[in-house]
């Protein structure tokens, strides 16, 4: 996931940087620096961001009466 993709998904979900950090188990500054393109996060950080975004998207979908999304395994192309 690129910094732009992360920011776009977060904004579409109506989340602040602080909220994404909390849902992802990360420090707010890490999310800020990643979205600004100042750091290349470790793979585990990218997984945490993806899971945080997915958690909120699923909760919003359930609140809107949609069926829960199927669980998708996150695969990273590292290397």
Secondary structure, 3 states (H helix, E strand, C coil): CCHHHHHHHHHHCCCCHHHHHHHHCCCHHHHHHHHCCCCCCCHHHHHHHHHHHHHHHHHHHHHCCCCCCCCCCCCCCCC
